[in-house]
């Protein structure tokens, strides 16, 4: 069985380690808009009970495109994600790398 969750509102980005070794300390915008962890767990459990083997939960269009790009055009995905990261970083006035 494989569970492929979309974005889940966790503290992963807050606890990420920066290039300098410090704590990032901020919630990234995509994760902040993610599904509540309890709701995700309920949805996954419901699908496990139905006997599903490949479980994709909370996938929006962008997520589906990103997964497709990962396997079919990984360099394009890297470019898109790098662009998104730079745009967010510039919009927030920089910060620790």
Gaussian input, Z-matrix of N, CA and C with variables (Angstrom, degrees):
# hf/3-21g

backbone

0 1
 N
 C     1     B1
 C     2     B2     1     A1
 N     3     B3     2     A2     1     D1
 C     4     B4     3     A3     2     D2
 C     5     B5     4     A4     3     D3
 N     6     B6     5     A5     4     D4
 C     7     B7     6     A6     5     D5
 C     8     B8     7     A7     6     D6
 N     9     B9     8     A8     7     D7
 C    10    B10     9     A9     8     D8
 C    11    B11    10    A10     9     D9
 N    12    B12    11    A11    10    D10
 C    13    B13    12    A12    11    D11
 C    14    B14    13    A13    12    D12
 N    15    B15    14    A14    13    D13
 C    16    B16    15    A15    14    D14
 C    17    B17    16    A16    15    D15
 N    18    B18    17    A17    16    D16
 C    19    B19    18    A18    17    D17
 C    20    B20    19    A19    18    D18
 N    21    B21    20    A20    19    D19
 C    22    B22    21    A21    20    D20
 C    23    B23    22    A22    21    D21
 N    24    B24    23    A23    22    D22
 C    25    B25    24    A24    23    D23
 C    26    B26    25    A25    24    D24
 N    27    B27    26    A26    25    D25
 C    28    B28    27    A27    26    D26
 C    29    B29    28    A28    27    D27
 N    30    B30    29    A29    28    D28
 C    31    B31    30    A30    29    D29
 C    32    B32    31    A31    30    D30
 N    33    B33    32    A32    31    D31
 C    34    B34    33    A33    32    D32
 C    35    B35    34    A34    33    D33
 N    36    B36    35    A35    34    D34
 C    37    B37    36    A36    35    D35
 C    38    B38    37    A37    36    D36
 N    39    B39    38    A38    37    D37
 C    40    B40    39    A39    38    D38
 C    41    B41    40    A40    39    D39
 N    42    B42    41    A41    40    D40
 C    43    B43    42    A42    41    D41
 C    44    B44    43    A43    42    D42
 N    45    B45    44    A44    43    D43
 C    46    B46    45    A45    44    D44
 C    47    B47    46    A46    45    D45
 N    48    B48    47    A47    46    D46
 C    49    B49    48    A48    47    D47
 C    50    B50    49    A49    48    D48
 N    51    B51    50    A50    49    D49
 C    52    B52    51    A51    50    D50
 C    53    B53    52    A52    51    D51
 N    54    B54    53    A53    52    D52
 C    55    B55    54    A54    53    D53
 C    56    B56    55    A55    54    D54
 N    57    B57    56    A56    55    D55
 C    58    B58    57    A57    56    D56
 C    59    B59    58    A58    57    D57
 N    60    B60    59    A59    58    D58
 C    61    B61    60    A60    59    D59
 C    62    B62    61    A61    60    D60
 N    63    B63    62    A62    61    D61
 C    64    B64    63    A63    62    D62
 C    65    B65    64    A64    63    D63
 N    66    B66    65    A65    64    D64
 C    67    B67    66    A66    65    D65
 C    68    B68    67    A67    66    D66
 N    69    B69    68    A68    67    D67
 C    70    B70    69    A69    68    D68
 C    71    B71    70    A70    69    D69
 N    72    B72    71    A71    70    D70
 C    73    B73    72    A72    71    D71
 C    74    B74    73    A73    72    D72
 N    75    B75    74    A74    73    D73
 C    76    B76    75    A75    74    D74
 C    77    B77    76    A76    75    D75
 N    78    B78    77    A77    76    D76
 C    79    B79    78    A78    77    D77
 C    80    B80    79    A79    78    D78
 N    81    B81    80    A80    79    D79
 C    82    B82    81    A81    80    D80
 C    83    B83    82    A82    81    D81
 N    84    B84    83    A83    82    D82
 C    85    B85    84    A84    83    D83
 C    86    B86    85    A85    84    D84
 N    87    B87    86    A86    85    D85
 C    88    B88    87    A87    86    D86
 C    89    B89    88    A88    87    D87
 N    90    B90    89    A89    88    D88
 C    91    B91    90    A90    89    D89
 C    92    B92    91    A91    90    D90
 N    93    B93    92    A92    91    D91
 C    94    B94    93    A93    92    D92
 C    95    B95    94    A94    93    D93
 N    96    B96    95    A95    94    D94
 C    97    B97    96    A96    95    D95
 C    98    B98    97    A97    96    D96
 N    99    B99    98    A98    97    D97
 C   100   B100    99    A99    98    D98
 C   101   B101   100   A100    99    D99
 N   102   B102   101   A101   100   D100
 C   103   B103   102   A102   101   D101
 C   104   B104   103   A103   102   D102
 N   105   B105   104   A104   103   D103
 C   106   B106   105   A105   104   D104
 C   107   B107   106   A106   105   D105
 N   108   B108   107   A107   106   D106
 C   109   B109   108   A108   107   D107
 C   110   B110   109   A109   108   D108
 N   111   B111   110   A110   109   D109
 C   112   B112   111   A111   110   D110
 C   113   B113   112   A112   111   D111
 N   114   B114   113   A113   112   D112
 C   115   B115   114   A114   113   D113
 C   116   B116   115   A115   114   D114
 N   117   B117   116   A116   115   D115
 C   118   B118   117   A117   116   D116
 C   119   B119   118   A118   117   D117
 N   120   B120   119   A119   118   D118
 C   121   B121   120   A120   119   D119
 C   122   B122   121   A121   120   D120
 N   123   B123   122   A122   121   D121
 C   124   B124   123   A123   122   D122
 C   125   B125   124   A124   123   D123
 N   126   B126   125   A125   124   D124
 C   127   B127   126   A126   125   D125
 C   128   B128   127   A127   126   D126
 N   129   B129   128   A128   127   D127
 C   130   B130   129   A129   128   D128
 C   131   B131   130   A130   129   D129
 N   132   B132   131   A131   130   D130
 C   133   B133   132   A132   131   D131
 C   134   B134   133   A133   132   D132
 N   135   B135   134   A134   133   D133
 C   136   B136   135   A135   134   D134
 C   137   B137   136   A136   135   D135
 N   138   B138   137   A137   136   D136
 C   139   B139   138   A138   137   D137
 C   140   B140   139   A139   138   D138
 N   141   B141   140   A140   139   D139
 C   142   B142   141   A141   140   D140
 C   143   B143   142   A142   141   D141
 N   144   B144   143   A143   142   D142
 C   145   B145   144   A144   143   D143
 C   146   B146   145   A145   144   D144
 N   147   B147   146   A146   145   D145
 C   148   B148   147   A147   146   D146
 C   149   B149   148   A148   147   D147
 N   150   B150   149   A149   148   D148
 C   151   B151   150   A150   149   D149
 C   152   B152   151   A151   150   D150
 N   153   B153   152   A152   151   D151
 C   154   B154   153   A153   152   D152
 C   155   B155   154   A154   153   D153
 N   156   B156   155   A155   154   D154
 C   157   B157   156   A156   155   D155
 C   158   B158   157   A157   156   D156
 N   159   B159   158   A158   157   D157
 C   160   B160   159   A159   158   D158
 C   161   B161   160   A160   159   D159
 N   162   B162   161   A161   160   D160
 C   163   B163   162   A162   161   D161
 C   164   B164   163   A163   162   D162
 N   165   B165   164   A164   163   D163
 C   166   B166   165   A165   164   D164
 C   167   B167   166   A166   165   D165
 N   168   B168   167   A167   166   D166
 C   169   B169   168   A168   167   D167
 C   170   B170   169   A169   168   D168
 N   171   B171   170   A170   169   D169
 C   172   B172   171   A171   170   D170
 C   173   B173   172   A172   171   D171
 N   174   B174   173   A173   172   D172
 C   175   B175   174   A174   173   D173
 C   176   B176   175   A175   174   D174
 N   177   B177   176   A176   175   D175
 C   178   B178   177   A177   176   D176
 C   179   B179   178   A178   177   D177
 N   180   B180   179   A179   178   D178
 C   181   B181   180   A180   179   D179
 C   182   B182   181   A181   180   D180
 N   183   B183   182   A182   181   D181
 C   184   B184   183   A183   182   D182
 C   185   B185   184   A184   183   D183
 N   186   B186   185   A185   184   D184
 C   187   B187   186   A186   185   D185
 C   188   B188   187   A187   186   D186
 N   189   B189   188   A188   187   D187
 C   190   B190   189   A189   188   D188
 C   191   B191   190   A190   189   D189
 N   192   B192   191   A191   190   D190
 C   193   B193   192   A192   191   D191
 C   194   B194   193   A193   192   D192
 N   195   B195   194   A194   193   D193
 C   196   B196   195   A195   194   D194
 C   197   B197   196   A196   195   D195
 N   198   B198   197   A197   196   D196
 C   199   B199   198   A198   197   D197
 C   200   B200   199   A199   198   D198
 N   201   B201   200   A200   199   D199
 C   202   B202   201   A201   200   D200
 C   203   B203   202   A202   201   D201
 N   204   B204   203   A203   202   D202
 C   205   B205   204   A204   203   D203
 C   206   B206   205   A205   204   D204
 N   207   B207   206   A206   205   D205
 C   208   B208   207   A207   206   D206
 C   209   B209   208   A208   207   D207
 N   210   B210   209   A209   208   D208
 C   211   B211   210   A210   209   D209
 C   212   B212   211   A211   210   D210
 N   213   B213   212   A212   211   D211
 C   214   B214   213   A213   212   D212
 C   215   B215   214   A214   213   D213
 N   216   B216   215   A215   214   D214
 C   217   B217   216   A216   215   D215
 C   218   B218   217   A217   216   D216
 N   219   B219   218   A218   217   D217
 C   220   B220   219   A219   218   D218
 C   221   B221   220   A220   219   D219
 N   222   B222   221   A221   220   D220
 C   223   B223   222   A222   221   D221
 C   224   B224   223   A223   222   D222
 N   225   B225   224   A224   223   D223
 C   226   B226   225   A225   224   D224
 C   227   B227   226   A226   225   D225
 N   228   B228   227   A227   226   D226
 C   229   B229   228   A228   227   D227
 C   230   B230   229   A229   228   D228
 N   231   B231   230   A230   229   D229
 C   232   B232   231   A231   230   D230
 C   233   B233   232   A232   231   D231
 N   234   B234   233   A233   232   D232
 C   235   B235   234   A234   233   D233
 C   236   B236   235   A235   234   D234
 N   237   B237   236   A236   235   D235
 C   238   B238   237   A237   236   D236
 C   239   B239   238   A238   237   D237
 N   240   B240   239   A239   238   D238
 C   241   B241   240   A240   239   D239
 C   242   B242   241   A241   240   D240
 N   243   B243   242   A242   241   D241
 C   244   B244   243   A243   242   D242
 C   245   B245   244   A244   243   D243
 N   246   B246   245   A245   244   D244
 C   247   B247   246   A246   245   D245
 C   248   B248   247   A247   246   D246
 N   249   B249   248   A248   247   D247
 C   250   B250   249   A249   248   D248
 C   251   B251   250   A250   249   D249
 N   252   B252   251   A251   250   D250
 C   253   B253   252   A252   251   D251
 C   254   B254   253   A253   252   D252
 N   255   B255   254   A254   253   D253
 C   256   B256   255   A255   254   D254
 C   257   B257   256   A256   255   D255
 N   258   B258   257   A257   256   D256
 C   259   B259   258   A258   257   D257
 C   260   B260   259   A259   258   D258
 N   261   B261   260   A260   259   D259
 C   262   B262   261   A261   260   D260
 C   263   B263   262   A262   261   D261
 N   264   B264   263   A263   262   D262
 C   265   B265   264   A264   263   D263
 C   266   B266   265   A265   264   D264
 N   267   B267   266   A266   265   D265
 C   268   B268   267   A267   266   D266
 C   269   B269   268   A268   267   D267
 N   270   B270   269   A269   268   D268
 C   271   B271   270   A270   269   D269
 C   272   B272   271   A271   270   D270
 N   273   B273   272   A272   271   D271
 C   274   B274   273   A273   272   D272
 C   275   B275   274   A274   273   D273
 N   276   B276   275   A275   274   D274
 C   277   B277   276   A276   275   D275
 C   278   B278   277   A277   276   D276
 N   279   B279   278   A278   277   D277
 C   280   B280   279   A279   278   D278
 C   281   B281   280   A280   279   D279
 N   282   B282   281   A281   280   D280
 C   283   B283   282   A282   281   D281
 C   284   B284   283   A283   282   D282
 N   285   B285   284   A284   283   D283
 C   286   B286   285   A285   284   D284
 C   287   B287   286   A286   285   D285
 N   288   B288   287   A287   286   D286
 C   289   B289   288   A288   287   D287
 C   290   B290   289   A289   288   D288

   B1=1.4468
   B2=1.5175
   B3=1.3237
   B4=1.4534
   B5=1.5242
   B6=1.3353
   B7=1.4643
   B8=1.5246
   B9=1.3224
   B10=1.4650
   B11=1.5213
   B12=1.3255
   B13=1.4581
   B14=1.5218
   B15=1.3150
   B16=1.4548
   B17=1.5291
   B18=1.3010
   B19=1.4644
   B20=1.5253
   B21=1.3198
   B22=1.4625
   B23=1.5261
   B24=1.3165
   B25=1.4695
   B26=1.5307
   B27=1.3381
   B28=1.4617
   B29=1.5227
   B30=1.2964
   B31=1.4642
   B32=1.5297
   B33=1.3250
   B34=1.4600
   B35=1.5271
   B36=1.3225
   B37=1.4712
   B38=1.5304
   B39=1.3227
   B40=1.4670
   B41=1.5251
   B42=1.3276
   B43=1.4624
   B44=1.5188
   B45=1.3285
   B46=1.4614
   B47=1.5307
   B48=1.3137
   B49=1.4581
   B50=1.5320
   B51=1.3114
   B52=1.4648
   B53=1.5273
   B54=1.3005
   B55=1.4647
   B56=1.5313
   B57=1.3198
   B58=1.4628
   B59=1.5247
   B60=1.3349
   B61=1.4643
   B62=1.5176
   B63=1.3427
   B64=1.4579
   B65=1.5218
   B66=1.3024
   B67=1.4621
   B68=1.5286
   B69=1.3379
   B70=1.4669
   B71=1.5341
   B72=1.3191
   B73=1.4537
   B74=1.5116
   B75=1.3421
   B76=1.4651
   B77=1.5173
   B78=1.3218
   B79=1.4611
   B80=1.5193
   B81=1.3363
   B82=1.4569
   B83=1.5248
   B84=1.3202
   B85=1.4635
   B86=1.5264
   B87=1.3227
   B88=1.4602
   B89=1.5232
   B90=1.3131
   B91=1.4629
   B92=1.5163
   B93=1.3242
   B94=1.4591
   B95=1.5297
   B96=1.3348
   B97=1.4602
   B98=1.5332
   B99=1.3230
   B100=1.4585
   B101=1.5188
   B102=1.3201
   B103=1.4594
   B104=1.5322
   B105=1.3082
   B106=1.4466
   B107=1.5361
   B108=1.3342
   B109=1.4629
   B110=1.5352
   B111=1.3227
   B112=1.4701
   B113=1.5244
   B114=1.3354
   B115=1.4663
   B116=1.5215
   B117=1.3356
   B118=1.4633
   B119=1.5247
   B120=1.3170
   B121=1.4682
   B122=1.5278
   B123=1.3186
   B124=1.4654
   B125=1.5258
   B126=1.3246
   B127=1.4702
   B128=1.5318
   B129=1.3212
   B130=1.4652
   B131=1.5256
   B132=1.3215
   B133=1.4670
   B134=1.5328
   B135=1.3231
   B136=1.4735
   B137=1.5257
   B138=1.3144
   B139=1.4589
   B140=1.5254
   B141=1.3187
   B142=1.4689
   B143=1.5245
   B144=1.3234
   B145=1.4664
   B146=1.5270
   B147=1.3324
   B148=1.4742
   B149=1.5221
   B150=1.3126
   B151=1.4527
   B152=1.5150
   B153=1.3205
   B154=1.4641
   B155=1.5261
   B156=1.3249
   B157=1.4608
   B158=1.5236
   B159=1.3107
   B160=1.4622
   B161=1.5179
   B162=1.3189
   B163=1.4581
   B164=1.5247
   B165=1.3130
   B166=1.4618
   B167=1.5205
   B168=1.3243
   B169=1.4617
   B170=1.5237
   B171=1.3282
   B172=1.4605
   B173=1.5271
   B174=1.3162
   B175=1.4589
   B176=1.5117
   B177=1.3256
   B178=1.4555
   B179=1.5386
   B180=1.2915
   B181=1.4659
   B182=1.5253
   B183=1.3394
   B184=1.4666
   B185=1.5240
   B186=1.3141
   B187=1.4624
   B188=1.5199
   B189=1.3269
   B190=1.4641
   B191=1.5230
   B192=1.3289
   B193=1.4638
   B194=1.5351
   B195=1.3280
   B196=1.4654
   B197=1.5272
   B198=1.3128
   B199=1.4689
   B200=1.5261
   B201=1.3248
   B202=1.4573
   B203=1.5306
   B204=1.3400
   B205=1.4653
   B206=1.5287
   B207=1.3162
   B208=1.4751
   B209=1.5207
   B210=1.3173
   B211=1.4541
   B212=1.5219
   B213=1.3221
   B214=1.4547
   B215=1.5268
   B216=1.3005
   B217=1.4689
   B218=1.5285
   B219=1.3440
   B220=1.4734
   B221=1.5326
   B222=1.3213
   B223=1.4735
   B224=1.5210
   B225=1.3161
   B226=1.4682
   B227=1.5284
   B228=1.3282
   B229=1.4663
   B230=1.5262
   B231=1.3209
   B232=1.4637
   B233=1.5160
   B234=1.3209
   B235=1.4639
   B236=1.5283
   B237=1.3451
   B238=1.4705
   B239=1.5258
   B240=1.3284
   B241=1.4673
   B242=1.5252
   B243=1.3341
   B244=1.4633
   B245=1.5203
   B246=1.3086
   B247=1.4643
   B248=1.5279
   B249=1.3321
   B250=1.4689
   B251=1.5320
   B252=1.3139
   B253=1.4603
   B254=1.5221
   B255=1.3390
   B256=1.4749
   B257=1.5261
   B258=1.3120
   B259=1.4646
   B260=1.5344
   B261=1.3289
   B262=1.4700
   B263=1.5187
   B264=1.3157
   B265=1.4625
   B266=1.5198
   B267=1.3278
   B268=1.4574
   B269=1.5213
   B270=1.3179
   B271=1.4628
   B272=1.5030
   B273=1.3395
   B274=1.4698
   B275=1.5171
   B276=1.3305
   B277=1.4717
   B278=1.5060
   B279=1.3163
   B280=1.4642
   B281=1.4997
   B282=1.3025
   B283=1.4615
   B284=1.4996
   B285=1.3022
   B286=1.4632
   B287=1.5092
   B288=1.3207
   B289=1.4629
   B290=1.4895
   A1=108.94
   A2=114.56
   A3=120.67
   A4=108.32
   A5=116.44
   A6=121.47
   A7=107.03
   A8=115.59
   A9=122.46
   A10=108.45
   A11=117.30
   A12=118.09
   A13=111.42
   A14=115.51
   A15=119.89
   A16=106.11
   A17=116.40
   A18=118.74
   A19=110.87
   A20=114.72
   A21=122.84
   A22=106.72
   A23=116.11
   A24=121.91
   A25=109.90
   A26=114.99
   A27=121.92
   A28=109.26
   A29=116.83
   A30=121.45
   A31=112.74
   A32=116.82
   A33=120.17
   A34=112.03
   A35=117.65
   A36=118.76
   A37=111.54
   A38=117.64
   A39=120.02
   A40=111.12
   A41=116.18
   A42=121.05
   A43=113.59
   A44=117.10
   A45=120.25
   A46=109.81
   A47=115.17
   A48=120.76
   A49=108.54
   A50=115.04
   A51=120.43
   A52=110.43
   A53=115.45
   A54=121.51
   A55=110.62
   A56=116.61
   A57=121.33
   A58=113.93
   A59=117.30
   A60=120.64
   A61=114.25
   A62=117.01
   A63=120.41
   A64=111.40
   A65=114.39
   A66=121.18
   A67=109.56
   A68=116.91
   A69=121.21
   A70=110.04
   A71=116.89
   A72=121.36
   A73=117.45
   A74=118.19
   A75=120.89
   A76=109.92
   A77=115.02
   A78=121.07
   A79=107.45
   A80=117.10
   A81=117.62
   A82=108.87
   A83=116.30
   A84=121.42
   A85=113.03
   A86=117.63
   A87=120.28
   A88=111.04
   A89=116.99
   A90=121.18
   A91=110.93
   A92=116.50
   A93=121.04
   A94=112.02
   A95=116.21
   A96=121.07
   A97=111.97
   A98=116.88
   A99=121.30
   A100=113.64
   A101=114.61
   A102=122.24
   A103=110.74
   A104=115.94
   A105=122.08
   A106=108.92
   A107=118.79
   A108=120.68
   A109=114.09
   A110=117.71
   A111=119.84
   A112=111.50
   A113=116.91
   A114=120.19
   A115=110.87
   A116=116.53
   A117=120.23
   A118=109.94
   A119=116.30
   A120=119.88
   A121=111.06
   A122=117.27
   A123=120.69
   A124=111.49
   A125=116.41
   A126=119.80
   A127=111.63
   A128=115.75
   A129=118.97
   A130=109.59
   A131=117.22
   A132=120.61
   A133=111.48
   A134=116.71
   A135=120.17
   A136=110.67
   A137=116.12
   A138=119.78
   A139=111.64
   A140=117.13
   A141=120.51
   A142=109.34
   A143=115.77
   A144=119.97
   A145=112.24
   A146=117.31
   A147=120.77
   A148=111.91
   A149=117.36
   A150=121.04
   A151=114.97
   A152=117.76
   A153=120.07
   A154=109.51
   A155=115.81
   A156=120.57
   A157=113.36
   A158=117.75
   A159=122.41
   A160=107.38
   A161=115.74
   A162=120.72
   A163=109.88
   A164=116.37
   A165=123.12
   A166=106.65
   A167=116.41
   A168=120.66
   A169=109.75
   A170=116.06
   A171=123.35
   A172=112.22
   A173=116.54
   A174=120.17
   A175=109.45
   A176=115.68
   A177=119.05
   A178=108.31
   A179=116.43
   A180=120.93
   A181=111.65
   A182=116.47
   A183=120.12
   A184=111.73
   A185=116.42
   A186=120.39
   A187=110.35
   A188=116.57
   A189=120.23
   A190=111.06
   A191=116.75
   A192=120.64
   A193=109.86
   A194=117.01
   A195=120.74
   A196=111.37
   A197=117.29
   A198=120.33
   A199=109.78
   A200=117.16
   A201=120.49
   A202=109.58
   A203=116.60
   A204=120.36
   A205=111.29
   A206=116.55
   A207=120.42
   A208=111.14
   A209=116.63
   A210=120.38
   A211=113.95
   A212=117.93
   A213=121.16
   A214=114.76
   A215=117.56
   A216=120.83
   A217=109.27
   A218=117.23
   A219=120.21
   A220=114.26
   A221=117.62
   A222=118.99
   A223=111.04
   A224=116.65
   A225=120.57
   A226=108.97
   A227=117.13
   A228=120.58
   A229=110.32
   A230=117.23
   A231=120.60
   A232=112.06
   A233=116.43
   A234=120.96
   A235=110.81
   A236=116.38
   A237=121.00
   A238=110.45
   A239=117.21
   A240=120.29
   A241=111.31
   A242=117.26
   A243=120.31
   A244=111.65
   A245=115.68
   A246=120.50
   A247=110.89
   A248=115.95
   A249=121.03
   A250=110.32
   A251=115.86
   A252=120.41
   A253=110.86
   A254=116.72
   A255=119.74
   A256=111.52
   A257=116.48
   A258=121.12
   A259=110.61
   A260=116.82
   A261=120.24
   A262=110.28
   A263=116.51
   A264=120.67
   A265=110.68
   A266=117.11
   A267=121.13
   A268=111.44
   A269=116.55
   A270=121.28
   A271=113.31
   A272=116.65
   A273=120.72
   A274=111.75
   A275=115.42
   A276=118.70
   A277=114.35
   A278=117.51
   A279=119.89
   A280=111.08
   A281=115.22
   A282=120.39
   A283=109.57
   A284=115.61
   A285=120.99
   A286=110.05
   A287=116.09
   A288=120.31
   A289=110.56
   D1=140.76
   D2=177.34
   D3=-128.84
   D4=129.42
   D5=176.39
   D6=-110.15
   D7=124.63
   D8=-179.78
   D9=-117.14
   D10=89.21
   D11=-179.56
   D12=-78.55
   D13=148.38
   D14=169.98
   D15=-75.90
   D16=-154.92
   D17=-179.73
   D18=-71.57
   D19=134.81
   D20=178.74
   D21=-121.96
   D22=134.38
   D23=-177.12
   D24=-74.44
   D25=87.34
   D26=178.49
   D27=-120.61
   D28=179.60
   D29=179.49
   D30=-93.36
   D31=18.29
   D32=-177.25
   D33=-54.55
   D34=-51.08
   D35=-177.53
   D36=-69.26
   D37=-32.38
   D38=178.00
   D39=-64.21
   D40=-35.82
   D41=-176.62
   D42=-93.84
   D43=1.39
   D44=178.98
   D45=-63.15
   D46=149.94
   D47=-179.73
   D48=-95.64
   D49=133.79
   D50=-179.82
   D51=-81.95
   D52=171.27
   D53=178.76
   D54=-56.27
   D55=-35.93
   D56=-179.20
   D57=-80.46
   D58=-1.88
   D59=178.28
   D60=94.49
   D61=-4.73
   D62=179.25
   D63=-85.88
   D64=174.91
   D65=178.20
   D66=-83.56
   D67=134.02
   D68=179.70
   D69=-60.65
   D70=-46.64
   D71=172.19
   D72=74.06
   D73=6.72
   D74=-178.57
   D75=-129.01
   D76=148.26
   D77=174.61
   D78=-87.89
   D79=125.76
   D80=177.44
   D81=-74.10
   D82=155.07
   D83=-171.83
   D84=-63.33
   D85=-35.87
   D86=-178.76
   D87=-68.26
   D88=-44.81
   D89=178.74
   D90=-65.02
   D91=-38.27
   D92=179.75
   D93=-60.12
   D94=-30.25
   D95=179.23
   D96=-89.11
   D97=0.97
   D98=-176.17
   D99=-70.54
   D100=175.44
   D101=-178.64
   D102=-74.11
   D103=147.09
   D104=174.54
   D105=-60.90
   D106=134.25
   D107=-177.93
   D108=-56.10
   D109=-38.73
   D110=179.02
   D111=-65.72
   D112=-39.88
   D113=177.22
   D114=-64.97
   D115=-39.70
   D116=177.92
   D117=-61.78
   D118=-46.28
   D119=-178.85
   D120=-60.44
   D121=-42.03
   D122=178.90
   D123=-62.47
   D124=-44.37
   D125=-179.91
   D126=-64.31
   D127=-42.19
   D128=178.68
   D129=-63.41
   D130=-46.64
   D131=-178.78
   D132=-59.29
   D133=-42.29
   D134=178.86
   D135=-58.58
   D136=-40.57
   D137=-177.81
   D138=-76.19
   D139=-30.66
   D140=173.66
   D141=-63.90
   D142=-44.86
   D143=179.26
   D144=-60.83
   D145=-30.32
   D146=177.77
   D147=-79.06
   D148=-6.36
   D149=177.50
   D150=86.12
   D151=15.35
   D152=179.26
   D153=-68.66
   D154=144.83
   D155=-178.63
   D156=-101.74
   D157=-35.72
   D158=176.62
   D159=-114.49
   D160=112.65
   D161=-172.39
   D162=-114.23
   D163=111.89
   D164=175.39
   D165=-106.53
   D166=116.16
   D167=-176.69
   D168=-121.89
   D169=135.66
   D170=175.14
   D171=63.36
   D172=40.34
   D173=177.06
   D174=-94.43
   D175=117.42
   D176=173.81
   D177=-91.91
   D178=-177.99
   D179=-177.64
   D180=-58.69
   D181=-43.83
   D182=-178.79
   D183=-61.30
   D184=-38.87
   D185=179.09
   D186=-64.61
   D187=-44.11
   D188=179.10
   D189=-61.64
   D190=-40.87
   D191=178.52
   D192=-65.15
   D193=-43.06
   D194=-179.57
   D195=-61.45
   D196=-42.17
   D197=178.69
   D198=-65.21
   D199=-42.14
   D200=178.82
   D201=-61.50
   D202=-45.00
   D203=179.99
   D204=-63.99
   D205=-37.28
   D206=-179.18
   D207=-54.88
   D208=-40.21
   D209=-177.34
   D210=-92.04
   D211=-25.33
   D212=-173.74
   D213=-109.07
   D214=-24.14
   D215=-179.64
   D216=-153.35
   D217=66.10
   D218=-174.45
   D219=-59.73
   D220=-31.97
   D221=179.00
   D222=-67.63
   D223=-36.00
   D224=177.19
   D225=-65.21
   D226=-44.07
   D227=178.40
   D228=-60.06
   D229=-44.09
   D230=178.06
   D231=-59.41
   D232=-41.27
   D233=178.24
   D234=-63.86
   D235=-45.56
   D236=-179.03
   D237=-62.56
   D238=-46.75
   D239=-178.66
   D240=-66.67
   D241=-38.26
   D242=176.83
   D243=-63.35
   D244=-40.85
   D245=178.09
   D246=-63.41
   D247=-44.15
   D248=179.00
   D249=-61.26
   D250=-45.06
   D251=-179.69
   D252=-61.37
   D253=-46.59
   D254=179.76
   D255=-62.46
   D256=-40.48
   D257=-179.46
   D258=-63.41
   D259=-45.13
   D260=178.57
   D261=-64.13
   D262=-42.04
   D263=-177.96
   D264=-63.26
   D265=-43.71
   D266=179.38
   D267=-66.93
   D268=-37.55
   D269=-179.84
   D270=-67.25
   D271=-23.92
   D272=-179.07
   D273=-101.29
   D274=9.54
   D275=176.49
   D276=78.62
   D277=24.67
   D278=177.43
   D279=89.04
   D280=-132.60
   D281=-176.63
   D282=125.14
   D283=-179.83
   D284=-178.96
   D285=-71.28
   D286=138.19
   D287=177.88
   D288=-88.30

